[in-house]
């Protein structure tokens, strides 16, 4: 009996870069805090719909006042409101840009998020 093996069965799938966009916040939030989250979430979903669907790029809003959120914050050394893009080997803190652009120039924030994410995908 001859056993034929398909080499494709043993081929490893290509490694897909994973990018995580997090917005860390507390329970008490101002209008700007809410808008930073809204613009960041909408930007990620609009710019990368297929990658979001596949789980290659994610957006998560994390409440630091909750036990699970506190643990994730400790993992990434986050202590306050933070918008951050994390790739496999680096991270970009977007907090200043988030609070600067979310209310007055959301398209600029979207462009900055795109720039950070694209840098992680290269």
The first five atom37 places (N, CA, C, CB, O) and aatype in JSON, in Angstrom:
{
  "aatype": [20, 20, 20, 20, 20, 20, 20, 20, 20, 20, 20, 20, 20, 20, 20, 20, 20, 20, 20, 20, 20, 20, 20, 20, 20, 20, 20, 20, 20, 20, 20, 20, 20, 20, 20, 20, 20, 20, 20, 20, 20, 20, 20, 20, 20, 20, 20, 20, 20, 20, 20, 20, 20, 20, 20, 20, 20, 20, 20, 20, 20, 20, 20, 20, 20, 20, 20, 20, 20, 20, 20, 20, 20, 20, 20, 20, 20, 20, 20, 20, 20, 20, 20, 20, 20, 20, 20, 20, 20, 20, 20, 20, 20, 20, 20, 20, 20, 20, 20, 20, 20, 20, 20, 20, 20, 20, 20, 20, 20, 20, 20, 20, 20, 20, 20, 20, 20, 20, 20, 20, 20, 20],
  "atom_mask": [
    [1, 1, 1, 1, 1],
    [1, 1, 1, 1, 1],
    [1, 1, 1, 1, 1],
    [1, 1, 1, 1, 1],
    [1, 1, 1, 1, 1],
    [1, 1, 1, 1, 1],
    [1, 1, 1, 1, 1],
    [1, 1, 1, 1, 1],
    [1, 1, 1, 1, 1],
    [1, 1, 1, 1, 1],
    [1, 1, 1, 1, 1],
    [1, 1, 1, 1, 1],
    [1, 1, 1, 1, 1],
    [1, 1, 1, 1, 1],
    [1, 1, 1, 1, 1],
    [1, 1, 1, 1, 1],
    [1, 1, 1, 1, 1],
    [1, 1, 1, 1, 1],
    [1, 1, 1, 1, 1],
    [1, 1, 1, 1, 1],
    [1, 1, 1, 1, 1],
    [1, 1, 1, 1, 1],
    [1, 1, 1, 1, 1],
    [1, 1, 1, 1, 1],
    [1, 1, 1, 1, 1],
    [1, 1, 1, 1, 1],
    [1, 1, 1, 1, 1],
    [1, 1, 1, 1, 1],
    [1, 1, 1, 1, 1],
    [1, 1, 1, 1, 1],
    [1, 1, 1, 1, 1],
    [1, 1, 1, 1, 1],
    [1, 1, 1, 1, 1],
    [1, 1, 1, 1, 1],
    [1, 1, 1, 1, 1],
    [1, 1, 1, 1, 1],
    [1, 1, 1, 1, 1],
    [1, 1, 1, 1, 1],
    [1, 1, 1, 1, 1],
    [1, 1, 1, 1, 1],
    [1, 1, 1, 1, 1],
    [1, 1, 1, 1, 1],
    [1, 1, 1, 1, 1],
    [1, 1, 1, 1, 1],
    [1, 1, 1, 1, 1],
    [1, 1, 1, 1, 1],
    [1, 1, 1, 1, 1],
    [1, 1, 1, 1, 1],
    [1, 1, 1, 1, 1],
    [1, 1, 1, 1, 1],
    [1, 1, 1, 1, 1],
    [1, 1, 1, 1, 1],
    [1, 1, 1, 1, 1],
    [1, 1, 1, 1, 1],
    [1, 1, 1, 1, 1],
    [1, 1, 1, 1, 1],
    [1, 1, 1, 1, 1],
    [1, 1, 1, 1, 1],
    [1, 1, 1, 1, 1],
    [1, 1, 1, 1, 1],
    [1, 1, 1, 1, 1],
    [1, 1, 1, 1, 1],
    [1, 1, 1, 1, 1],
    [1, 1, 1, 1, 1],
    [1, 1, 1, 1, 1],
    [1, 1, 1, 1, 1],
    [1, 1, 1, 1, 1],
    [1, 1, 1, 1, 1],
    [1, 1, 1, 1, 1],
    [1, 1, 1, 1, 1],
    [1, 1, 1, 1, 1],
    [1, 1, 1, 1, 1],
    [1, 1, 1, 1, 1],
    [1, 1, 1, 1, 1],
    [1, 1, 1, 1, 1],
    [1, 1, 1, 1, 1],
    [1, 1, 1, 1, 1],
    [1, 1, 1, 1, 1],
    [1, 1, 1, 1, 1],
    [1, 1, 1, 1, 1],
    [1, 1, 1, 1, 1],
    [1, 1, 1, 1, 1],
    [1, 1, 1, 1, 1],
    [1, 1, 1, 1, 1],
    [1, 1, 1, 1, 1],
    [1, 1, 1, 1, 1],
    [1, 1, 1, 1, 1],
    [1, 1, 1, 1, 1],
    [1, 1, 1, 1, 1],
    [1, 1, 1, 1, 1],
    [1, 1, 1, 1, 1],
    [1, 1, 1, 1, 1],
    [1, 1, 1, 1, 1],
    [1, 1, 1, 1, 1],
    [1, 1, 1, 1, 1],
    [1, 1, 1, 1, 1],
    [1, 1, 1, 1, 1],
    [1, 1, 1, 1, 1],
    [1, 1, 1, 1, 1],
    [1, 1, 1, 1, 1],
    [1, 1, 1, 1, 1],
    [1, 1, 1, 1, 1],
    [1, 1, 1, 1, 1],
    [1, 1, 1, 1, 1],
    [1, 1, 1, 1, 1],
    [1, 1, 1, 1, 1],
    [1, 1, 1, 1, 1],
    [1, 1, 1, 1, 1],
    [1, 1, 1, 1, 1],
    [1, 1, 1, 1, 1],
    [1, 1, 1, 1, 1],
    [1, 1, 1, 1, 1],
    [1, 1, 1, 1, 1],
    [1, 1, 1, 1, 1],
    [1, 1, 1, 1, 1],
    [1, 1, 1, 1, 1],
    [1, 1, 1, 1, 1],
    [1, 1, 1, 1, 1],
    [1, 1, 1, 1, 1],
    [1, 1, 1, 1, 1],
    [1, 1, 1, 1, 1],
    [1, 1, 1, 1, 1]
  ],
  "atom_positions": [
    [[0.85, -1.17, 0.0], [0.0, 0.0, 0.0], [0.89, 1.24, 0.0], [-0.96, 0.0, 1.22], [1.85, 1.33, 0.77]],
    [[0.58, 2.16, -0.84], [1.35, 3.38, -0.95], [0.59, 4.5, -0.27], [1.64, 3.73, -2.44], [-0.6, 4.71, -0.51]],
    [[1.28, 5.17, 0.57], [0.66, 6.29, 1.29], [1.15, 7.59, 0.68], [1.0, 6.23, 2.83], [2.34, 7.89, 0.67]],
    [[0.21, 8.35, 0.16], [0.56, 9.63, -0.44], [0.21, 10.74, 0.53], [-0.17, 9.83, -1.79], [-0.88, 10.78, 1.09]],
    [[1.12, 11.61, 0.71], [0.89, 12.75, 1.6], [0.9, 14.02, 0.79], [1.96, 12.8, 2.72], [1.77, 14.24, -0.06]],
    [[-0.03, 14.82, 1.06], [-0.08, 16.13, 0.41], [0.78, 17.09, 1.22], [-1.54, 16.65, 0.28], [0.55, 17.28, 2.42]],
    [[1.74, 17.68, 0.59], [2.64, 18.58, 1.3], [1.9, 19.81, 1.83], [3.77, 19.02, 0.39], [2.33, 20.41, 2.82]],
    [[0.79, 20.18, 1.2], [0.03, 21.33, 1.68], [-0.5, 21.11, 3.09], [-1.12, 21.63, 0.74], [-0.71, 22.07, 3.83]],
    [[-0.72, 19.86, 3.46], [-1.22, 19.57, 4.8], [-0.2, 19.96, 5.87], [-1.56, 18.1, 4.94], [-0.56, 20.27, 7.0]],
    [[1.06, 19.94, 5.48], [2.11, 20.21, 6.44], [2.65, 21.62, 6.37], [3.22, 19.25, 6.25], [3.46, 22.02, 7.2]],
    [[2.21, 22.36, 5.39], [2.67, 23.74, 5.25], [2.05, 24.6, 6.35], [2.3, 24.31, 3.84], [0.85, 24.49, 6.64]],
    [[2.85, 25.41, 6.95], [2.35, 26.3, 7.99], [1.67, 27.5, 7.34], [3.5, 26.76, 8.92], [2.14, 28.02, 6.33]],
    [[0.56, 27.92, 7.92], [-0.08, 29.11, 7.37], [0.83, 30.32, 7.55], [-1.46, 29.36, 8.03], [1.58, 30.39, 8.52]],
    [[0.76, 31.26, 6.63], [1.61, 32.44, 6.8], [1.23, 33.19, 8.07], [1.5, 33.38, 5.58], [0.06, 33.28, 8.45]],
    [[2.25, 33.72, 8.72], [2.01, 34.46, 9.94], [1.44, 35.83, 9.57], [3.33, 34.61, 10.78], [2.07, 36.59, 8.83]],
    [[0.27, 36.12, 10.08], [-0.37, 37.41, 9.82], [0.01, 38.38, 10.93], [-1.91, 37.26, 9.71], [-0.09, 38.04, 12.11]],
    [[0.43, 39.56, 10.56], [0.71, 40.53, 11.62], [-0.58, 40.85, 12.35], [1.34, 41.82, 11.04], [-1.63, 41.0, 11.74]],
    [[-0.49, 40.96, 13.65], [-1.66, 41.29, 14.46], [-1.43, 42.66, 15.06], [-1.92, 40.22, 15.57], [-0.38, 42.94, 15.63]],
    [[-2.44, 43.49, 14.93], [-2.37, 44.84, 15.48], [-3.57, 45.01, 16.39], [-2.35, 45.93, 14.37], [-4.71, 44.71, 16.02]],
    [[-3.3, 45.49, 17.59], [-4.36, 45.73, 18.56], [-4.41, 47.22, 18.87], [-4.13, 44.9, 19.86], [-3.4, 47.84, 19.2]],
    [[-5.6, 47.79, 18.77], [-5.81, 49.17, 19.13], [-6.65, 49.17, 20.4], [-6.5, 49.99, 17.97], [-7.74, 48.6, 20.43]],
    [[-6.13, 49.8, 21.44], [-6.81, 49.83, 22.73], [-7.12, 51.27, 23.11], [-5.96, 49.15, 23.83], [-6.33, 52.19, 22.88]],
    [[-8.28, 51.45, 23.7], [-8.57, 52.71, 24.38], [-8.86, 52.37, 25.83], [-9.78, 53.47, 23.71], [-9.88, 51.75, 26.14]],
    [[-7.97, 52.78, 26.71], [-8.12, 52.56, 28.15], [-8.78, 53.79, 28.76], [-6.74, 52.28, 28.82], [-8.44, 54.92, 28.42]],
    [[-9.72, 53.56, 29.65], [-10.46, 54.66, 30.29], [-10.94, 54.22, 31.67], [-11.66, 55.1, 29.41], [-10.78, 53.07, 32.06]],
    [[-11.52, 55.16, 32.38], [-12.14, 54.88, 33.67], [-13.65, 54.94, 33.52], [-11.65, 55.89, 34.76], [-14.16, 55.3, 32.46]],
    [[-14.38, 54.58, 34.57], [-15.85, 54.59, 34.51], [-16.39, 55.99, 34.3], [-16.43, 54.0, 35.79], [-17.3, 56.19, 33.49]],
    [[-15.86, 56.97, 35.01], [-16.29, 58.36, 34.84], [-15.57, 58.94, 33.63], [-15.99, 59.22, 36.13], [-14.34, 58.98, 33.57]],
    [[-16.37, 59.38, 32.66], [-15.79, 59.83, 31.4], [-16.43, 61.14, 30.95], [-15.94, 58.76, 30.31], [-17.63, 61.36, 31.14]],
    [[-15.61, 61.98, 30.37], [-16.11, 63.24, 29.81], [-16.47, 63.03, 28.34], [-15.05, 64.39, 29.97], [-16.25, 61.95, 27.79]],
    [[-17.03, 64.05, 27.73], [-17.44, 63.97, 26.33], [-16.24, 63.69, 25.41], [-18.13, 65.27, 25.9], [-16.36, 62.94, 24.44]],
    [[-15.1, 64.3, 25.72], [-13.91, 64.07, 24.89], [-13.45, 62.63, 25.0], [-12.78, 65.03, 25.3], [-13.09, 62.02, 23.99]],
    [[-13.46, 62.07, 26.19], [-13.06, 60.67, 26.38], [-13.95, 59.75, 25.55], [-13.14, 60.27, 27.87], [-13.46, 58.83, 24.89]],
    [[-15.23, 60.0, 25.59], [-16.17, 59.19, 24.82], [-15.92, 59.35, 23.32], [-17.61, 59.58, 25.15], [-16.03, 58.38, 22.56]],
    [[-15.59, 60.55, 22.91], [-15.36, 60.8, 21.49], [-14.06, 60.17, 21.0], [-15.35, 62.29, 21.22], [-13.99, 59.69, 19.87]],
    [[-13.03, 60.18, 21.82], [-11.77, 59.52, 21.44], [-12.06, 58.05, 21.14], [-10.69, 59.65, 22.57], [-11.6, 57.52, 20.13]],
    [[-12.81, 57.4, 22.02], [-13.15, 55.99, 21.8], [-13.97, 55.82, 20.51], [-13.94, 55.44, 23.0], [-13.67, 54.95, 19.7]],
    [[-14.98, 56.65, 20.33], [-15.87, 56.55, 19.17], [-15.1, 56.72, 17.87], [-16.99, 57.6, 19.27], [-15.24, 55.91, 16.95]],
    [[-14.29, 57.76, 17.78], [-13.55, 58.03, 16.55], [-12.52, 56.93, 16.29], [-12.84, 59.41, 16.63], [-12.36, 56.49, 15.15]],
    [[-11.83, 56.47, 17.33], [-10.83, 55.41, 17.15], [-11.49, 54.12, 16.68], [-10.07, 55.17, 18.46], [-11.01, 53.48, 15.75]],
    [[-12.59, 53.74, 17.34], [-13.29, 52.5, 16.94], [-13.79, 52.6, 15.5], [-14.49, 52.23, 17.9], [-13.57, 51.69, 14.7]],
    [[-14.46, 53.69, 15.18], [-15.0, 53.86, 13.82], [-13.89, 53.89, 12.78], [-15.84, 55.14, 13.73], [-14.06, 53.38, 11.68]],
    [[-12.76, 54.49, 13.12], [-11.64, 54.56, 12.18], [-11.09, 53.17, 11.88], [-10.52, 55.45, 12.75], [-10.89, 52.82, 10.72]],
    [[-10.85, 52.39, 12.92], [-10.33, 51.04, 12.72], [-11.3, 50.21, 11.89], [-10.07, 50.35, 14.08], [-10.89, 49.52, 10.95]],
    [[-12.59, 50.27, 12.22], [-13.58, 49.48, 11.51], [-13.75, 49.94, 10.05], [-14.92, 49.56, 12.22], [-13.97, 49.11, 9.17]],
    [[-13.64, 51.23, 9.8], [-13.79, 51.75, 8.44], [-12.55, 51.49, 7.59], [-14.08, 53.24, 8.48], [-12.67, 51.17, 6.4]],
    [[-11.38, 51.64, 8.18], [-10.14, 51.48, 7.42], [-9.79, 50.03, 7.14], [-9.0, 52.13, 8.18], [-9.21, 49.72, 6.1]],
    [[-10.14, 49.13, 8.05], [-9.69, 47.74, 7.96], [-10.82, 46.74, 8.17], [-8.59, 47.49, 8.98], [-10.7, 45.87, 9.03]],
    [[-11.91, 46.83, 7.41], [-13.05, 45.94, 7.68], [-12.72, 44.45, 7.54], [-14.19, 46.29, 6.74], [-13.18, 43.64, 8.34]],
    [[-11.95, 44.1, 6.53], [-11.61, 42.68, 6.33], [-10.68, 42.16, 7.41], [-10.97, 42.47, 4.96], [-10.86, 41.05, 7.92]],
    [[-9.68, 42.96, 7.78], [-8.74, 42.54, 8.82], [-9.43, 42.45, 10.18], [-7.55, 43.5, 8.89], [-9.1, 41.59, 10.99]],
    [[-10.38, 43.34, 10.42], [-11.14, 43.28, 11.68], [-11.97, 42.01, 11.69], [-12.04, 44.54, 11.85], [-12.04, 41.31, 12.7]],
    [[-12.61, 41.72, 10.57], [-13.45, 40.51, 10.48], [-12.63, 39.25, 10.74], [-14.13, 40.43, 9.09], [-13.1, 38.31, 11.38]],
    [[-11.39, 39.24, 10.23], [-10.51, 38.07, 10.39], [-9.81, 38.06, 11.74], [-9.48, 38.05, 9.28], [-9.17, 37.06, 12.09]],
    [[-9.91, 39.13, 12.51], [-9.24, 39.19, 13.8], [-7.78, 39.59, 13.71], [-9.34, 37.88, 14.48], [-7.05, 39.48, 14.69]],
    [[-7.34, 40.06, 12.55], [-5.96, 40.47, 12.37], [-5.7, 41.84, 12.98], [-5.59, 40.48, 10.88], [-4.59, 42.14, 13.42]],
    [[-6.74, 42.67, 13.0], [-6.68, 43.99, 13.63], [-7.88, 44.08, 14.56], [-6.67, 45.16, 12.57], [-9.01, 43.79, 14.15]],
    [[-7.63, 44.47, 15.8], [-8.73, 44.54, 16.77], [-8.78, 45.92, 17.41], [-8.57, 43.46, 17.85], [-7.79, 46.65, 17.46]],
    [[-9.96, 46.26, 17.89], [-10.14, 47.46, 18.71], [-10.85, 47.02, 19.98], [-10.96, 48.57, 17.95], [-11.85, 46.3, 19.93]],
    [[-10.32, 47.46, 21.11], [-10.94, 47.15, 22.39], [-10.96, 48.38, 23.26], [-10.21, 46.0, 23.09], [-9.98, 49.12, 23.36]],
    [[-12.09, 48.59, 23.89], [-12.23, 49.64, 24.9], [-12.12, 48.95, 26.25], [-13.58, 50.44, 24.76], [-12.88, 48.03, 26.55]],
    [[-11.19, 49.4, 27.07], [-10.89, 48.74, 28.34], [-11.14, 49.7, 29.49], [-9.43, 48.22, 28.36], [-10.55, 50.78, 29.55]],
    [[-12.02, 49.3, 30.41], [-12.31, 50.1, 31.6], [-11.33, 49.71, 32.71], [-13.79, 49.91, 32.06], [-11.37, 48.59, 33.21]],
    [[-10.46, 50.64, 33.07], [-9.44, 50.38, 34.1], [-10.02, 50.24, 35.5], [-8.42, 51.48, 34.09], [-9.34, 49.77, 36.41]],
    [[-11.29, 50.63, 35.69], [-11.93, 50.48, 36.99], [-12.46, 49.06, 37.21], [-13.05, 51.47, 37.12], [-12.81, 48.7, 38.33]],
    [[-12.52, 48.27, 36.16], [-12.99, 46.89, 36.27], [-11.8, 45.97, 36.46], [-13.81, 46.48, 35.02], [-10.7, 46.26, 36.0]],
    [[-12.03, 44.85, 37.14], [-10.95, 43.93, 37.48], [-10.2, 43.44, 36.23], [-11.51, 42.73, 38.25], [-8.97, 43.45, 36.2]],
    [[-10.94, 43.01, 35.23], [-10.31, 42.53, 34.0], [-9.53, 43.65, 33.3], [-11.37, 41.94, 33.05], [-8.43, 43.43, 32.8]],
    [[-10.12, 44.84, 33.27], [-9.46, 45.98, 32.65], [-8.19, 46.38, 33.39], [-10.4, 47.16, 32.59], [-7.19, 46.74, 32.78]],
    [[-8.26, 46.32, 34.7], [-7.07, 46.63, 35.51], [-5.94, 45.66, 35.2], [-7.42, 46.57, 37.02], [-4.78, 46.07, 35.12]],
    [[-6.26, 44.38, 35.03], [-5.24, 43.38, 34.72], [-4.62, 43.63, 33.35], [-5.85, 41.97, 34.77], [-3.41, 43.52, 33.19]],
    [[-5.44, 43.96, 32.37], [-4.92, 44.26, 31.02], [-4.07, 45.53, 31.07], [-6.08, 44.42, 30.0], [-3.02, 45.6, 30.42]],
    [[-4.51, 46.52, 31.84], [-3.74, 47.74, 32.0], [-2.37, 47.47, 32.6], [-4.49, 48.72, 32.88], [-1.37, 48.03, 32.15]],
    [[-2.32, 46.61, 33.61], [-1.02, 46.25, 34.22], [-0.13, 45.54, 33.21], [-1.24, 45.35, 35.46], [1.08, 45.78, 33.16]],
    [[-0.72, 44.67, 32.41], [0.05, 43.93, 31.4], [0.78, 44.9, 30.46], [-0.87, 42.99, 30.58], [1.94, 44.68, 30.1]],
    [[0.1, 45.97, 30.08], [0.69, 46.93, 29.15], [1.24, 48.18, 29.84], [-0.35, 47.35, 28.13], [1.65, 49.14, 29.18]],
    [[1.26, 48.17, 31.16], [1.78, 49.28, 31.97], [1.02, 50.58, 31.69], [3.28, 49.48, 31.7], [1.62, 51.63, 31.47]],
    [[-0.31, 50.47, 31.69], [-1.19, 51.61, 31.46], [-1.82, 52.0, 32.8], [-2.29, 51.26, 30.4], [-2.34, 51.14, 33.51]],
    [[-1.77, 53.27, 33.13], [-2.32, 53.71, 34.41], [-3.44, 54.73, 34.27], [-1.23, 54.3, 35.26], [-4.08, 55.07, 35.26]],
    [[-3.68, 55.21, 33.08], [-4.7, 56.23, 32.88], [-5.27, 56.15, 31.48], [-4.14, 57.61, 33.14], [-5.01, 55.21, 30.73]],
    [[-6.06, 57.15, 31.13], [-6.68, 57.17, 29.82], [-5.61, 57.15, 28.74], [-7.59, 58.41, 29.65], [-4.73, 58.01, 28.7]],
    [[-5.7, 56.15, 27.88], [-4.65, 55.93, 26.89], [-5.24, 55.37, 25.61], [-3.57, 55.0, 27.43], [-6.05, 54.44, 25.65]],
    [[-4.84, 55.92, 24.48], [-5.13, 55.34, 23.17], [-3.81, 54.82, 22.65], [-5.79, 56.4, 22.17], [-2.86, 55.58, 22.48]],
    [[-3.75, 53.52, 22.4], [-2.47, 52.91, 22.04], [-2.66, 51.89, 20.93], [-1.82, 52.25, 23.27], [-3.67, 51.18, 20.89]],
    [[-1.68, 51.82, 20.04], [-1.66, 50.83, 18.97], [-0.49, 49.9, 19.26], [-1.55, 51.5, 17.53], [0.65, 50.35, 19.4]],
    [[-0.78, 48.61, 19.35], [0.25, 47.63, 19.7], [0.38, 46.61, 18.58], [-0.09, 46.93, 21.05], [-0.6, 45.99, 18.17]],
    [[1.61, 46.45, 18.1], [1.92, 45.45, 17.07], [2.68, 44.3, 17.7], [2.72, 46.07, 15.91], [2.79, 44.2, 18.92]],
    [[3.21, 43.44, 16.86], [3.93, 42.28, 17.38], [5.25, 42.66, 18.03], [4.17, 41.29, 16.27], [5.71, 41.95, 18.93]],
    [[5.87, 43.75, 17.6], [7.17, 44.11, 18.16], [7.26, 45.53, 18.68], [8.22, 43.91, 17.13], [8.27, 45.91, 19.28]],
    [[6.22, 46.33, 18.47], [6.31, 47.72, 18.95], [4.94, 48.26, 19.3], [6.97, 48.61, 17.89], [3.92, 47.6, 19.09]],
    [[4.93, 49.46, 19.83], [3.68, 50.11, 20.2], [3.8, 51.61, 20.0], [3.32, 49.8, 21.67], [4.88, 52.19, 20.1]],
    [[2.64, 52.23, 19.7], [2.6, 53.67, 19.48], [1.53, 54.25, 20.38], [2.33, 54.01, 17.98], [0.37, 53.85, 20.32]],
    [[1.94, 55.18, 21.23], [1.0, 55.85, 22.11], [0.36, 57.0, 21.34], [1.71, 56.37, 23.41], [1.04, 57.94, 20.92]],
    [[-0.94, 56.91, 21.15], [-1.69, 57.9, 20.36], [-2.55, 58.8, 21.26], [-2.59, 57.18, 19.34], [-3.41, 59.51, 20.76]],
    [[-2.32, 58.78, 22.55], [-3.18, 59.48, 23.49], [-3.25, 60.98, 23.2], [-2.7, 59.26, 24.9], [-4.34, 61.54, 23.11]],
    [[-2.11, 61.61, 23.06], [-2.1, 63.06, 22.81], [-2.87, 63.4, 21.53], [-0.66, 63.58, 22.7], [-3.67, 64.33, 21.51]],
    [[-2.62, 62.63, 20.48], [-3.31, 62.89, 19.21], [-4.8, 62.61, 19.34], [-2.7, 62.03, 18.1], [-5.62, 63.31, 18.75]],
    [[-5.16, 61.6, 20.1], [-6.56, 61.28, 20.31], [-7.31, 62.44, 20.95], [-6.7, 60.05, 21.18], [-8.37, 62.84, 20.47]],
    [[-6.74, 62.97, 22.02], [-7.41, 64.06, 22.72], [-7.3, 65.39, 21.95], [-6.82, 64.22, 24.12], [-8.15, 66.27, 22.12]],
    [[-6.28, 65.54, 21.14], [-6.12, 66.75, 20.34], [-7.12, 66.8, 19.17], [-4.69, 66.84, 19.82], [-7.66, 67.87, 18.87]],
    [[-7.35, 65.66, 18.52], [-8.11, 65.66, 17.29], [-9.53, 65.08, 17.36], [-7.37, 64.92, 16.28], [-10.33, 65.36, 16.46]],
    [[-9.86, 64.32, 18.36], [-11.16, 63.6, 18.37], [-12.35, 64.53, 18.22], [-11.3, 62.82, 19.65], [-13.29, 64.21, 17.49]],
    [[-12.33, 65.66, 18.89], [-13.48, 66.57, 18.83], [-13.44, 67.49, 17.62], [-13.55, 67.4, 20.09], [-14.44, 67.62, 16.92]],
    [[-12.32, 68.12, 17.37], [-12.26, 69.16, 16.34], [-11.85, 68.7, 14.97], [-11.33, 70.18, 16.77], [-12.19, 69.34, 13.97]],
    [[-11.12, 67.57, 14.88], [-10.61, 67.13, 13.59], [-10.53, 65.59, 13.56], [-9.22, 67.76, 13.3], [-9.43, 65.03, 13.5]],
    [[-11.68, 64.91, 13.6], [-11.66, 63.45, 13.66], [-11.01, 62.8, 12.45], [-13.06, 62.94, 13.79], [-10.46, 61.7, 12.56]],
    [[-11.05, 63.45, 11.29], [-10.38, 62.89, 10.11], [-8.86, 62.86, 10.3], [-10.74, 63.71, 8.85], [-8.19, 61.95, 9.82]],
    [[-8.33, 63.84, 11.01], [-6.89, 63.86, 11.3], [-6.53, 62.7, 12.23], [-6.47, 65.22, 11.95], [-5.51, 62.05, 12.05]],
    [[-7.39, 62.45, 13.23], [-7.14, 61.32, 14.13], [-7.21, 60.01, 13.34], [-8.18, 61.3, 15.3], [-6.38, 59.13, 13.54]],
    [[-8.17, 59.89, 12.45], [-8.28, 58.69, 11.61], [-7.01, 58.49, 10.8], [-9.5, 58.79, 10.67], [-6.51, 57.37, 10.68]],
    [[-6.48, 59.58, 10.24], [-5.24, 59.5, 9.45], [-4.05, 59.09, 10.32], [-4.94, 60.85, 8.78], [-3.19, 58.33, 9.88]],
    [[-4.01, 59.59, 11.55], [-2.91, 59.24, 12.46], [-3.0, 57.77, 12.88], [-2.93, 60.15, 13.71], [-1.98, 57.09, 13.01]],
    [[-4.2, 57.29, 13.1], [-4.39, 55.86, 13.44], [-3.95, 55.01, 12.26], [-5.88, 55.56, 13.81], [-3.26, 54.0, 12.44]],
    [[-4.35, 55.41, 11.07], [-3.95, 54.68, 9.87], [-2.44, 54.62, 9.75], [-4.57, 55.32, 8.62], [-1.88, 53.56, 9.45]],
    [[-1.78, 55.73, 9.96], [-0.31, 55.79, 9.89], [0.33, 54.83, 10.9], [0.18, 57.23, 10.13], [1.28, 54.12, 10.57]],
    [[-0.19, 54.81, 12.11], [0.37, 53.93, 13.14], [0.14, 52.46, 12.8], [-0.25, 54.25, 14.5], [1.05, 51.64, 12.92]],
    [[-1.08, 52.13, 12.36], [-1.4, 50.75, 12.04], [-0.59, 50.28, 10.82], [-2.91, 50.6, 11.77], [-0.04, 49.18, 10.82]],
    [[-0.52, 51.12, 9.8], [0.22, 50.76, 8.59], [1.69, 50.48, 8.93], [0.11, 51.89, 7.54], [2.31, 49.57, 8.36]],
    [[2.24, 51.27, 9.85], [3.62, 51.06, 10.27], [3.83, 49.7, 10.92], [4.05, 52.15, 11.22], [4.91, 49.12, 10.84]],
    [[2.8, 49.2, 11.55], [2.89, 47.89, 12.21], [2.72, 46.75, 11.21], [1.82, 47.76, 13.32], [3.19, 45.64, 11.45]],
    [[2.07, 47.02, 10.09], [1.81, 45.97, 9.1], [2.96, 45.78, 8.13], [0.56, 46.29, 8.33], [2.99, 44.79, 7.4]],
    [[3.91, 46.71, 8.1], [5.04, 46.62, 7.16], [5.99, 45.54, 7.55], [5.77, 47.93, 7.06], [6.99, 45.32, 6.88]]
  ]
}
